[in-house]
Amino acid sequence: MAVCRNRRTALAVAAAGIALTACLAASCSAVDKALDCMQTAHSVADDVTDLQFAAAHAAVNPKRADASLDDIDKDLKEIKNKTENADVDKAADDLDKAVHNVRTAIKDGDSTPDLSPVKDATGELTKVCTH
């Protein structure tokens, strides 16, 4: 009887260990995704800072503004590829639309495009990546 009880205890401990390992692995995956999202959101925020400078000088150097917008587009694609979160996807889509509007404004000759939608969408993306 004692041998059966020891085997059952050993099996129960092993099963609990396997379950704990699986839970930790799943949590680590979620943490990794959140960290990726936060790092990319931070990169987007840096790109937006560059965009603000470039947009202020768009009349002089419109290619710099285009490069900043391209960087944001690249980071948005990275976020969309790395996350399966509907809130993150929506925030990324909103930022993508705002970037498109700025790009269009610059191409249409606007030397002072409205960047507030880009800043707002970046803030929202950062917010959803941290929750």
Backbone bond lengths (Angstrom), bond angles and torsions (degrees), N, CA, C in turn:
res aa  C-N    CA-C-N  psi(-1)  N-CA   C-N-CA  omega(-1)  CA-C   N-CA-C  phi
1 M - - - 1.427 - - 1.515 111.94 -
2 A 1.323 115.59 -41.77 1.453 119.34 -178.51 1.520 110.72 -64.04
3 V 1.337 116.65 -34.84 1.452 120.79 179.44 1.522 110.05 -66.51
4 C 1.330 118.31 -42.51 1.468 122.08 178.72 1.522 110.33 -63.78
5 R 1.328 115.81 -42.77 1.462 120.02 -179.86 1.529 109.92 -63.95
6 N 1.339 117.97 -40.47 1.459 121.83 178.78 1.531 110.96 -65.91
7 R 1.354 115.93 -39.09 1.466 119.24 177.81 1.528 110.50 -65.12
8 R 1.339 116.22 -44.33 1.457 119.38 179.24 1.518 110.59 -62.48
9 T 1.297 116.67 -41.54 1.462 120.25 178.57 1.517 109.97 -63.76
10 A 1.331 116.28 -44.55 1.461 120.28 179.63 1.519 110.65 -63.02
11 L 1.342 117.27 -42.21 1.466 120.76 177.80 1.522 111.44 -64.90
12 A 1.311 116.78 -40.65 1.466 120.50 179.05 1.522 110.57 -64.53
13 V 1.322 117.09 -42.28 1.468 121.26 178.00 1.530 109.96 -64.80
14 A 1.320 117.41 -41.94 1.465 120.79 179.05 1.523 110.68 -64.42
15 A 1.333 116.29 -43.20 1.467 119.87 179.23 1.528 110.83 -63.92
16 A 1.308 116.68 -40.86 1.463 120.42 177.81 1.525 110.64 -63.93
17 G 1.317 115.78 -39.71 1.469 120.13 178.08 1.521 111.85 -63.72
18 I 1.325 115.73 -41.82 1.462 119.93 178.11 1.522 110.22 -65.29
19 A 1.329 117.19 -43.26 1.466 120.78 179.10 1.530 110.73 -63.13
20 L 1.321 117.03 -42.36 1.457 121.13 178.91 1.530 110.81 -63.70
21 T 1.320 115.95 -42.87 1.472 120.05 178.35 1.525 110.46 -61.52
22 A 1.332 116.53 -42.84 1.468 120.21 179.47 1.523 110.36 -63.43
23 C 1.333 116.49 -42.95 1.471 119.96 178.68 1.523 110.95 -63.56
24 L 1.305 116.48 -43.73 1.457 119.47 179.15 1.522 111.36 -64.27
25 A 1.325 116.13 -39.23 1.468 119.20 178.65 1.516 110.52 -63.95
26 A 1.317 117.01 -41.63 1.466 120.36 178.47 1.516 110.17 -65.84
27 S 1.314 116.86 -40.69 1.465 120.43 179.22 1.513 110.62 -65.44
28 C 1.307 116.38 -41.55 1.462 119.25 178.80 1.518 110.44 -61.89
29 S 1.316 116.46 -38.66 1.455 119.93 178.10 1.525 110.25 -62.59
30 A 1.322 116.55 -43.05 1.462 120.58 178.79 1.522 110.51 -65.98
31 V 1.320 116.46 -40.01 1.466 120.58 178.62 1.527 109.66 -65.54
32 D 1.326 116.92 -42.49 1.466 120.42 177.72 1.518 111.42 -58.92
33 K 1.330 116.54 -43.70 1.464 120.50 179.38 1.526 110.70 -64.09
34 A 1.325 116.21 -41.74 1.462 119.70 179.39 1.524 110.80 -64.53
35 L 1.321 116.65 -41.35 1.469 120.01 178.08 1.520 111.20 -65.08
36 D 1.326 116.85 -41.96 1.467 120.12 176.23 1.520 110.43 -59.08
37 C 1.312 115.93 -44.55 1.459 121.17 -179.92 1.529 110.12 -61.80
38 M 1.331 116.37 -46.32 1.464 119.97 -179.18 1.527 111.10 -64.17
39 Q 1.325 117.23 -42.98 1.466 120.19 -179.54 1.520 110.49 -63.72
40 T 1.315 116.96 -42.07 1.455 119.70 -179.87 1.520 110.53 -70.45
41 A 1.336 117.59 -37.73 1.469 120.66 176.41 1.523 110.18 -62.12
42 H 1.318 116.63 -38.60 1.465 120.39 176.96 1.529 109.92 -64.18
43 S 1.319 116.01 -40.76 1.464 120.47 177.40 1.526 110.39 -62.82
44 V 1.341 116.94 -40.47 1.464 120.86 177.15 1.532 109.73 -61.97
45 A 1.331 116.49 -42.56 1.471 119.84 179.22 1.528 110.48 -60.56
46 D 1.325 116.95 -40.83 1.470 120.31 175.82 1.529 110.82 -63.10
47 D 1.334 115.82 -40.94 1.464 119.97 178.25 1.527 110.89 -62.40
48 V 1.324 116.53 -38.28 1.467 120.55 179.99 1.531 109.93 -67.23
49 T 1.316 116.96 -38.16 1.468 119.73 175.56 1.522 109.90 -60.55
50 D 1.328 116.46 -44.54 1.473 120.42 175.84 1.522 110.90 -61.40
51 L 1.326 115.74 -39.92 1.461 120.29 179.93 1.526 111.07 -62.97
52 Q 1.333 116.61 -40.09 1.469 119.58 178.90 1.523 110.52 -58.94
53 F 1.302 117.11 -45.10 1.459 121.14 178.23 1.527 110.01 -65.04
54 A 1.320 115.71 -47.11 1.465 119.99 -177.83 1.526 111.39 -63.67
55 A 1.332 116.83 -39.73 1.460 120.11 -179.52 1.522 110.84 -66.79
56 A 1.322 116.03 -34.97 1.461 119.62 178.07 1.525 111.07 -64.85
57 H 1.325 116.16 -23.98 1.456 121.43 -179.55 1.530 112.04 -116.21
58 A 1.333 116.34 22.38 1.466 121.23 -175.06 1.519 112.34 -61.17
59 A 1.316 116.64 -34.73 1.465 118.96 -179.57 1.527 110.84 -64.87
60 V 1.328 115.97 -34.76 1.461 120.97 -179.05 1.528 111.28 -81.98
61 N 1.334 116.42 -41.87 1.458 120.45 -175.40 1.535 110.17 -139.41
62 P 1.331 117.41 77.11 1.467 119.65 -177.97 1.532 113.35 -65.07
63 K 1.328 118.31 -22.86 1.468 120.62 179.82 1.523 111.34 -67.55
64 R 1.330 117.05 -31.00 1.467 119.38 178.82 1.528 110.04 -66.75
65 A 1.324 116.28 -40.55 1.466 119.38 177.44 1.522 109.88 -63.62
66 D 1.331 117.24 -42.60 1.466 120.59 177.20 1.522 111.27 -59.81
67 A 1.314 116.78 -41.03 1.471 120.51 179.63 1.522 110.40 -64.30
68 S 1.320 117.58 -41.39 1.466 120.57 177.84 1.521 110.88 -63.64
69 L 1.326 116.44 -42.15 1.459 120.34 177.83 1.526 110.97 -64.62
70 D 1.318 116.65 -38.42 1.474 120.80 176.72 1.530 110.78 -62.55
71 D 1.333 116.90 -40.28 1.468 120.59 178.39 1.528 110.96 -62.34
72 I 1.329 116.21 -42.12 1.464 119.55 178.48 1.529 109.51 -63.93
73 D 1.327 116.88 -45.27 1.474 120.14 178.09 1.524 111.42 -55.96
74 K 1.325 116.64 -43.59 1.469 121.69 -179.59 1.533 110.40 -62.30
75 D 1.328 116.25 -45.16 1.463 119.87 -179.78 1.529 111.48 -66.46
76 L 1.323 116.89 -36.25 1.463 119.88 178.02 1.530 110.82 -64.34
77 K 1.320 116.77 -41.44 1.469 119.62 176.95 1.521 110.46 -61.10
78 E 1.324 115.81 -39.22 1.463 120.10 179.54 1.528 110.80 -63.39
79 I 1.331 115.98 -44.18 1.469 119.26 178.92 1.524 110.01 -62.28
80 K 1.316 116.84 -46.31 1.466 120.11 -178.12 1.524 111.76 -62.50
81 N 1.319 117.47 -33.35 1.461 121.02 179.30 1.518 112.58 -75.49
82 K 1.315 117.41 -25.55 1.464 120.44 -173.38 1.518 114.08 -97.99
83 T 1.308 118.08 -10.99 1.451 118.43 -174.99 1.517 110.96 -120.80
84 E 1.303 114.67 154.97 1.464 121.69 174.74 1.519 108.65 -124.04
85 N 1.330 115.94 29.67 1.449 121.65 -175.89 1.528 109.08 -102.16
86 A 1.328 116.69 123.87 1.468 121.49 -176.69 1.527 111.47 -62.48
87 D 1.341 117.80 -37.72 1.464 120.50 179.86 1.528 111.37 -66.42
88 V 1.323 116.14 -40.64 1.467 120.68 177.96 1.528 109.63 -65.53
89 D 1.330 116.11 -43.81 1.461 119.61 179.03 1.524 111.57 -60.78
90 K 1.326 116.96 -41.79 1.466 120.35 179.69 1.526 110.59 -65.31
91 A 1.326 116.83 -44.23 1.466 120.43 178.89 1.531 110.48 -62.64
92 A 1.321 116.40 -40.39 1.468 120.19 178.28 1.528 110.64 -65.65
93 D 1.321 116.99 -40.21 1.466 120.53 177.34 1.526 111.32 -63.85
94 D 1.334 116.56 -41.78 1.469 120.21 178.37 1.528 110.66 -62.66
95 L 1.319 116.13 -41.58 1.463 119.85 178.17 1.523 110.39 -66.39
96 D 1.309 116.49 -39.23 1.462 120.97 178.07 1.536 110.79 -59.45
97 K 1.335 117.01 -43.02 1.472 121.21 178.12 1.520 110.97 -64.27
98 A 1.327 116.41 -42.51 1.467 120.50 179.89 1.527 110.68 -63.75
99 V 1.314 116.90 -41.13 1.470 121.67 178.20 1.529 109.67 -64.06
100 H 1.305 116.07 -42.57 1.474 120.28 178.41 1.532 110.45 -59.61
101 N 1.333 116.65 -42.53 1.466 120.25 179.86 1.531 111.71 -64.07
102 V 1.322 116.89 -39.77 1.470 120.16 177.93 1.526 109.76 -66.32
103 R 1.321 116.06 -43.64 1.473 120.40 179.36 1.534 109.80 -58.62
104 T 1.319 116.62 -44.65 1.469 121.34 179.59 1.526 110.62 -64.03
105 A 1.321 116.52 -43.26 1.470 120.14 -179.99 1.525 111.14 -60.92
106 I 1.325 116.56 -42.73 1.469 120.24 -179.96 1.532 109.98 -65.91
107 K 1.330 116.54 -43.02 1.470 119.50 178.71 1.526 111.73 -63.26
108 D 1.353 115.37 -30.78 1.465 119.86 179.38 1.522 112.43 -82.78
109 G 1.332 116.55 4.60 1.462 120.76 174.88 1.511 115.79 94.92
110 D 1.326 117.94 7.33 1.464 120.66 178.40 1.529 108.65 -71.92
111 S 1.322 116.80 114.42 1.465 120.17 -177.92 1.529 111.73 -84.98
112 T 1.318 117.71 -9.12 1.467 121.22 177.16 1.534 109.41 -136.26
113 P 1.325 117.08 68.11 1.473 118.98 -178.74 1.525 111.05 -64.90
114 D 1.324 115.22 149.81 1.463 121.65 178.88 1.526 108.94 -74.26
115 L 1.316 115.71 113.27 1.469 120.57 -179.32 1.521 112.44 -96.70
116 S 1.315 118.12 -2.49 1.466 119.35 -176.25 1.536 112.36 -60.32
117 P 1.350 120.41 -38.80 1.475 117.62 175.77 1.534 112.87 -63.00
118 V 1.331 117.08 -33.35 1.465 120.60 177.82 1.528 109.20 -67.34
119 K 1.327 116.83 -45.00 1.466 120.00 179.91 1.525 110.72 -64.47
120 D 1.336 116.89 -42.32 1.468 120.29 179.34 1.528 111.32 -62.63
121 A 1.333 116.11 -45.02 1.465 120.10 -179.48 1.530 111.48 -66.55
122 T 1.332 116.52 -34.90 1.469 120.14 176.69 1.526 110.16 -65.17
123 G 1.320 116.20 -42.08 1.463 120.31 177.26 1.519 111.67 -61.09
124 E 1.325 116.34 -41.61 1.465 120.54 178.92 1.525 110.87 -65.96
125 L 1.315 116.91 -41.25 1.470 120.48 178.46 1.524 110.33 -61.89
126 T 1.318 116.38 -45.24 1.460 120.36 178.13 1.529 110.59 -60.65
127 K 1.317 115.83 -41.15 1.470 121.01 -179.24 1.526 111.21 -62.95
128 V 1.338 117.52 -47.62 1.459 119.11 -177.89 1.528 112.06 -70.74
129 C 1.308 117.21 -26.02 1.475 119.45 176.84 1.520 112.08 -72.56
130 T 1.313 117.43 -23.39 1.462 120.13 -177.79 1.529 112.18 -94.82
131 H 1.320 117.32 -3.14 1.479 119.67 179.44 1.479 111.69 -109.10
